[in-house]
């Protein structure tokens, strides 16, 4: 009789462990919302890269416009 109770108790404990593993696997396989998180992360990376790129490009474009302006002003004949 005691052996039978031990087996039943052991089976219950194993069943609880199996249910826990099953829940973990179910949560690990759940992919709802991962695409949204990936797209949000990608949008953040693009935003940061754009901000850095525009900052660097803005400085060089400003320098280019200043150089063009200086060249045009120097090439114009003086006004009487």
C-alpha positions in Angstrom: 0.0 0.0 0.0 2.8 2.4 0.8 4.5 1.7 -2.5 1.3 2.6 -4.3 1.0 5.9 -2.6 4.6 6.7 -3.4 4.0 6.0 -7.1 0.9 8.2 -7.1 2.7 11.0 -5.4 5.7 10.6 -7.7 3.4 10.7 -10.8 1.7 13.8 -9.5 5.1 15.5 -9.0 6.2 14.4 -12.5 2.9 15.6 -13.9 3.4 19.1 -12.3 6.9 19.3 -13.8 5.6 18.2 -17.2 2.9 20.9 -17.0 5.5 23.5 -16.1 7.7 22.5 -19.0 4.7 22.5 -21.3 3.8 26.0 -20.3 7.4 27.2 -20.8 7.5 25.7 -24.3 4.2 27.2 -25.1 5.4 30.7 -24.0 8.7 30.3 -25.9 6.8 29.4 -29.1 4.4 32.2 -28.8 5.4 34.7 -31.5 2.5 37.2 -31.2 3.9 40.7 -30.9 7.5 39.8 -31.9 7.1 41.3 -35.3 5.8 44.6 -33.7 8.8 44.7 -31.4 11.2 44.0 -34.3 9.6 46.7 -36.4 9.8 49.2 -33.5 13.5 48.4 -33.0 14.2 48.7 -36.7 12.4 52.1 -36.8 14.5 53.3 -33.8 17.7 52.3 -35.5 16.7 54.0 -38.7 15.8 57.2 -36.8 19.1 57.3 -34.9 21.1 56.7 -38.1 19.1 59.3 -40.0 19.6 61.9 -37.2 23.4 61.3 -37.2 23.5 61.2 -41.1 21.5 64.4 -41.4 23.7 66.2 -38.8 26.9 65.2 -40.6 25.4 65.9 -44.1 24.0 69.2 -42.9 27.4 70.5 -41.9 29.0 69.5 -45.2 26.1 70.9 -47.2 26.4 74.2 -45.3 30.1 74.3 -46.0 29.5 73.6 -49.7 26.8 76.4 -50.0 29.2 78.8 -48.3 32.0 77.9 -50.7 29.7 78.3 -53.7 28.4 81.7 -52.4 31.9 82.9 -51.8 33.0 81.9 -55.3 30.0 83.6 -56.9 30.5 86.8 -54.9 34.2 86.8 -55.8 33.5 86.3 -59.5 30.9 89.1 -59.8 32.1 92.4 -61.1 32.1 95.2 -58.6 29.1 97.5 -58.6 29.8 101.1 -59.6 
